[in-house]
Amino acid sequence: MSVFVYVEDWDGALKKASFEAVSYAKTWADMLGRSVVALVSDSATGVDALGNYGANEIRTFSPAVSGFGVAEQVKSMSEGGSGLVISGTNFGKTIAPAVAALSGGGLSTNTISAPLQTAPLQVKRGAFSSKGIETIEIHSEFPIISFTPNSIGIEERSGAGQISSVSAQGSDLLELVEKSVTTGKIALPEADVVVSAGRGLKGPENWGMVEELADVLGAATACSKPVSDIGWRPHSEHVGQTGIQVNPNLYIAIGISGAIQHLAGVSASKTIVVVNTDAEAPFFKAADYGIVGDAFEVVPKLVDALRAFKAAQ
C-alpha cells in the first residue's frame, strides 16, 4: 500500500504547489514505511522531476474530464492506498471533498502540518478562518489531506520515479463553457511575497506602482474585496475570507484598512507590512511593520530603495 498524491498542473507546467504536495506525501510515507505514487495529467511536462521530491512511481493519466470527473479518476486510481494528498489550490479544494465523498475517506482541509502521528493520523489545521489552530485525528481507513499551499515547505530528495501510463474512468457532471487563463503571473496561493492594495489607491489607473513594486520583489499582486467588486482588479486577485487565503513569507498591504474579512485571509502570513495614511487603521494592529504615510509617496521610494539595494549586491 502506497501514499498517493494528486499532482496538479497549470497548462502543462508543474509549479511550487506540485512539489510541495509530493514532499508532504513523502514525509507521510516515510513514517509509514511506504512508497509514494504520484498521479498527474499526461499533458504535464517535466513529470520526471517529481522523483526528486520523493515520488517512487509517477502514473500519468488522460484527464478527459474536469471537476467531478477528475475526482472520480483520482479515487479510482488511489483505491487500496494508505492515503491521499491534494494541494489546497482552488481546484484542489474542489476535488478533495468529492474524492472523500466517493471513497468514504476522512478529509482534513486547511492542513498546516506534517502528520504528528499515523495511528490514527493526526495533523494540525487552520480553523475559524485561520484565527485558530486545531489538532485533529482521522480514523478512516483512507485519510485524505488537503494542505494549505506554502505552509508545509518543499524538501528536495535524490531519487527517480518510475513513470507509467494508466487509464482512468470518470464522468463529468459539469460542462466547461469558458476558460480564462492569466499568464506571466505568480499564483497567489503559492507566492512567497504578496503585494496587495485597496481603495486607498483611488483608482485602477494607479495600479502601476503596485505592479512595479511586485515586479521588483518577485511578488504576486492582490487586492481587497471592494476593489474587485467595483471592477478595478479581477476577482482572481481578491484575498480575504471570501476570496483567496494566502500564506506568504511577506504580505504588503497598501491602502487597505484591514477589515476582519480581509484579515481572515492573510493572517497566516509570516510578516505583514502595512502602508496607510490612517494611523488608526485596524490593519496596523495585525502588522509586524507599519508605515503611516501616503502610498503615492511611500511606494515609489520603496521601489527606488529596493532597486538600489539589488544593484549593490
C-alpha positions as CSV (number, residue, x, y, z in Angstrom):
1,M,0.0,0.0,0.0
2,S,1.3,3.4,-1.0
3,V,0.6,7.0,-0.2
4,F,-0.9,8.6,-3.3
5,V,-0.6,12.3,-4.2
6,Y,-2.6,14.1,-6.9
7,V,-0.3,16.5,-8.7
8,E,-2.0,19.4,-10.3
9,D,-0.5,21.1,-13.4
10,W,-1.2,24.5,-14.8
11,D,-1.5,24.4,-18.6
12,G,1.0,21.6,-18.6
13,A,3.5,23.2,-16.1
14,L,4.3,21.9,-12.7
15,K,4.6,24.6,-10.1
16,K,5.7,25.0,-6.4
17,A,2.5,23.5,-5.1
18,S,3.1,20.4,-7.1
19,F,6.4,19.7,-5.5
20,E,5.1,20.7,-2.1
21,A,2.4,18.1,-2.4
22,V,4.9,15.3,-3.3
23,S,7.2,16.4,-0.4
24,Y,4.2,16.1,2.0
25,A,3.3,12.7,0.7
26,K,7.0,11.5,1.1
27,T,7.1,12.7,4.7
28,W,3.9,10.8,5.5
29,A,5.0,7.7,3.5
30,D,8.4,7.5,5.4
31,M,6.5,7.5,8.7
32,L,4.5,4.5,7.4
33,G,7.4,2.8,5.7
34,R,5.5,3.0,2.4
35,S,6.2,4.4,-1.1
36,V,4.8,7.4,-2.9
37,V,2.7,7.2,-6.1
38,A,2.1,10.5,-7.9
39,L,-0.9,10.8,-10.2
40,V,-0.5,13.5,-12.8
41,S,-2.1,14.5,-16.1
42,D,-0.3,13.2,-19.2
43,S,-0.4,16.8,-20.6
44,A,2.1,17.9,-17.9
45,T,5.7,18.4,-18.8
46,G,8.8,17.5,-16.8
47,V,7.0,15.0,-14.6
48,D,10.2,13.1,-14.0
49,A,11.2,16.0,-11.7
50,L,8.6,14.6,-9.2
51,G,11.1,11.9,-8.4
52,N,13.5,14.5,-6.9
53,Y,10.9,15.3,-4.3
54,G,10.0,11.7,-3.2
55,A,7.8,10.1,-5.9
56,N,8.7,6.5,-6.2
57,E,6.2,6.0,-9.0
58,I,4.6,8.5,-11.4
59,R,1.4,7.5,-13.1
60,T,0.2,9.7,-15.9
61,F,-3.4,9.6,-17.0
62,S,-5.6,11.4,-19.5
63,P,-8.0,13.8,-17.8
64,A,-10.6,13.9,-20.5
65,V,-13.0,15.4,-17.9
66,S,-12.8,18.2,-15.4
67,G,-14.1,18.8,-11.8
68,F,-16.1,15.9,-10.5
69,G,-14.8,13.7,-13.3
70,V,-11.2,14.2,-12.1
71,A,-12.3,13.4,-8.6
72,E,-13.7,10.1,-9.8
73,Q,-10.5,9.3,-11.7
74,V,-8.3,10.1,-8.7
75,K,-10.5,8.0,-6.5
76,S,-10.3,5.0,-8.8
77,M,-6.5,5.2,-9.2
78,S,-5.8,5.5,-5.5
79,E,-8.0,2.7,-4.3
80,G,-6.2,0.4,-1.8
81,G,-3.8,3.2,-0.9
82,S,-2.8,4.2,2.6
83,G,-4.0,7.8,2.0
84,L,-4.1,10.7,-0.5
85,V,-2.5,14.2,-0.5
86,I,-4.1,17.0,-2.5
87,S,-2.8,20.6,-2.5
88,G,-5.3,23.1,-1.3
89,T,-5.4,25.2,-4.5
90,N,-8.7,26.4,-5.9
91,F,-9.0,23.2,-8.0
92,G,-7.7,21.0,-5.2
93,K,-10.4,22.4,-2.8
94,T,-12.9,21.4,-5.4
95,I,-12.0,17.8,-5.9
96,A,-10.8,16.8,-2.4
97,P,-14.3,16.8,-0.8
98,A,-15.6,14.9,-3.9
99,V,-12.9,12.2,-3.5
100,A,-13.7,12.0,0.2
101,A,-17.4,11.5,-0.5
102,L,-16.7,8.9,-3.3
103,S,-14.2,6.9,-1.3
104,G,-15.7,7.3,2.2
105,G,-12.4,8.6,3.4
106,G,-11.8,11.2,6.2
107,L,-10.7,14.6,5.0
108,S,-8.6,17.2,6.7
109,T,-8.7,20.6,4.9
110,N,-6.5,23.7,5.6
111,T,-3.9,21.3,6.9
112,I,-0.8,23.2,8.1
113,S,1.5,20.5,9.5
114,A,3.1,17.2,8.5
115,P,1.5,14.2,10.3
116,L,2.2,14.3,14.0
117,Q,1.4,10.6,14.3
118,T,0.0,7.9,11.9
119,A,-2.1,5.6,14.1
120,P,-4.5,7.3,13.9
121,L,-3.4,10.0,11.6
122,Q,-3.1,13.3,13.5
123,V,-2.4,16.7,11.9
124,K,-2.8,20.4,12.7
125,R,-5.2,22.5,10.6
126,G,-6.2,26.2,10.5
127,A,-9.7,26.8,12.0
128,F,-12.1,29.7,12.2
129,S,-10.6,31.4,9.1
130,S,-7.1,30.6,10.3
131,K,-7.6,32.5,13.5
132,G,-7.1,29.3,15.4
133,I,-5.2,26.1,15.1
134,E,-6.7,22.7,16.0
135,T,-5.2,19.2,16.2
136,I,-7.5,16.6,14.7
137,E,-7.4,12.8,14.1
138,I,-8.6,10.9,11.1
139,H,-9.9,7.5,11.9
140,S,-11.0,6.3,8.5
141,E,-9.1,3.7,6.5
142,F,-8.3,6.1,3.7
143,P,-7.3,9.5,5.1
144,I,-7.2,12.5,2.7
145,I,-5.0,15.5,3.4
146,S,-5.6,18.8,1.7
147,F,-2.9,21.2,2.8
148,T,-2.7,25.0,2.6
149,P,-0.1,25.8,-0.1
150,N,3.1,27.4,1.1
151,S,2.6,26.1,4.6
152,I,4.5,22.8,4.6
153,G,7.5,23.6,2.5
154,I,9.5,21.7,-0.1
155,E,12.1,19.1,0.6
156,E,14.3,18.0,-2.3
157,R,15.5,14.4,-2.2
158,S,17.6,12.4,-4.5
159,G,15.8,9.8,-6.5
160,A,13.9,8.9,-9.7
161,G,10.3,7.9,-10.1
162,Q,9.3,5.1,-12.4
163,I,6.9,6.6,-15.0
164,S,3.9,4.7,-16.4
165,S,0.7,5.5,-18.2
166,V,-2.6,4.3,-16.8
167,S,-6.2,4.6,-17.9
168,A,-8.8,6.2,-15.6
169,Q,-12.6,6.4,-16.0
170,G,-14.7,9.4,-14.9
171,S,-17.9,11.1,-15.9
172,D,-18.3,14.8,-15.9
173,L,-21.3,16.5,-14.4
174,L,-20.2,19.9,-15.5
175,E,-19.5,21.4,-18.8
176,L,-16.6,23.8,-19.3
177,V,-18.2,26.8,-21.1
178,E,-15.2,29.2,-21.0
179,K,-11.7,29.1,-19.7
180,S,-9.8,32.2,-18.8
181,V,-6.0,32.0,-18.1
182,T,-3.8,34.7,-16.9
183,T,-0.2,34.1,-17.9
184,G,3.1,35.5,-16.7
185,K,2.0,36.0,-13.1
186,I,2.8,34.2,-9.9
187,A,-0.1,32.2,-8.5
188,L,-1.4,33.8,-5.3
189,P,-1.7,30.6,-3.1
190,E,1.9,29.6,-3.7
191,A,3.5,33.1,-3.6
192,D,6.3,33.8,-1.1
193,V,5.7,37.5,-1.4
194,V,2.3,39.3,-2.0
195,V,1.8,43.0,-2.7
196,S,-1.8,43.9,-2.1
197,A,-3.7,47.2,-2.4
198,G,-7.1,48.6,-1.7
199,R,-9.3,51.6,-2.3
200,G,-6.6,53.9,-0.9
201,L,-5.1,53.8,-4.4
202,K,-8.1,55.8,-5.6
203,G,-8.5,54.2,-9.0
204,P,-7.3,51.3,-11.3
205,E,-5.1,53.8,-13.2
206,N,-2.8,53.9,-10.2
207,W,-2.1,50.2,-10.0
208,G,1.1,50.5,-12.0
209,M,3.1,51.3,-8.9
210,V,1.8,48.2,-7.1
211,E,2.8,46.0,-10.1
212,E,6.2,47.8,-10.2
213,L,6.8,47.0,-6.5
214,A,5.7,43.4,-7.0
215,D,8.0,43.1,-10.0
216,V,11.0,44.2,-8.0
217,L,10.2,41.8,-5.2
218,G,9.2,38.9,-7.5
219,A,5.8,39.0,-5.8
220,A,2.2,38.2,-6.7
221,T,-0.3,41.1,-6.8
222,A,-3.6,41.0,-4.9
223,C,-6.4,43.3,-3.8
224,S,-9.1,43.8,-1.2
225,K,-12.7,42.7,-1.9
226,P,-14.2,46.2,-2.5
227,V,-11.5,46.7,-5.2
228,S,-12.5,43.6,-7.1
229,D,-16.2,44.2,-6.5
230,I,-16.1,47.6,-8.3
231,G,-14.0,46.2,-11.1
232,W,-10.6,47.8,-10.5
233,R,-9.0,44.4,-10.3
234,P,-10.0,40.9,-11.3
235,H,-11.7,38.7,-8.7
236,S,-8.8,36.2,-9.1
237,E,-6.7,38.7,-7.1
238,H,-9.2,39.1,-4.2
239,V,-7.7,37.9,-1.0
240,G,-9.7,37.5,2.2
241,Q,-12.3,35.4,3.9
242,T,-14.5,35.1,0.8
243,G,-11.6,35.2,-1.6
244,I,-8.2,33.5,-1.8
245,Q,-6.5,32.8,1.5
246,V,-2.7,33.3,1.3
247,N,0.2,32.2,3.4
248,P,3.3,34.1,2.1
249,N,6.5,34.9,3.9
250,L,5.8,38.6,3.3
251,Y,2.5,40.4,2.8
252,I,2.5,44.1,1.9
253,A,-0.9,45.9,2.3
254,I,-1.1,49.3,0.6
255,G,-4.2,51.5,1.3
256,I,-6.2,48.7,2.9
257,S,-7.9,49.5,6.2
258,G,-7.9,45.9,7.4
259,A,-11.5,44.7,7.8
260,I,-11.9,41.5,9.7
261,Q,-12.9,39.7,6.5
262,H,-9.6,40.7,4.8
263,L,-7.5,39.8,7.8
264,A,-9.0,36.3,7.9
265,G,-7.5,35.6,4.5
266,V,-4.0,36.9,5.3
267,S,-3.5,36.3,9.0
268,A,-1.3,33.2,8.3
269,S,1.4,35.5,6.6
270,K,4.8,35.2,8.3
271,T,5.4,39.0,8.1
272,I,2.9,41.8,7.4
273,V,3.8,45.3,6.3
274,V,1.1,48.0,6.2
275,V,1.2,51.3,4.4
276,N,-1.8,53.6,5.2
277,T,-2.4,57.3,5.8
278,D,-4.8,56.5,8.7
279,A,-2.8,55.8,11.8
280,E,-5.9,54.2,13.4
281,A,-6.5,51.7,10.6
282,P,-7.2,48.3,12.1
283,F,-4.6,46.7,9.9
284,F,-1.8,48.2,12.0
285,K,-2.8,46.1,15.0
286,A,-2.0,43.0,12.9
287,A,1.1,44.4,11.2
288,D,4.7,43.5,12.1
289,Y,5.8,46.7,10.4
290,G,3.7,49.8,9.6
291,I,4.3,53.0,7.7
292,V,1.9,55.9,8.3
293,G,2.1,57.8,5.0
294,D,0.7,58.4,1.5
295,A,1.1,55.4,-0.7
296,F,1.8,57.7,-3.7
297,E,4.9,58.9,-1.8
298,V,5.9,55.8,0.1
299,V,5.7,53.1,-2.6
300,P,7.9,54.8,-5.2
301,K,10.5,55.3,-2.5
302,L,10.3,51.6,-1.6
303,V,10.8,50.7,-5.3
304,D,13.8,53.0,-5.6
305,A,15.4,51.7,-2.4
306,L,14.9,48.1,-3.4
307,R,16.4,48.6,-6.8
308,A,19.4,50.4,-5.3
309,F,19.8,47.5,-2.8
310,K,19.7,44.9,-5.6
311,A,22.1,46.9,-7.7
312,A,24.6,46.9,-4.8
313,Q,24.5,43.1,-4.5
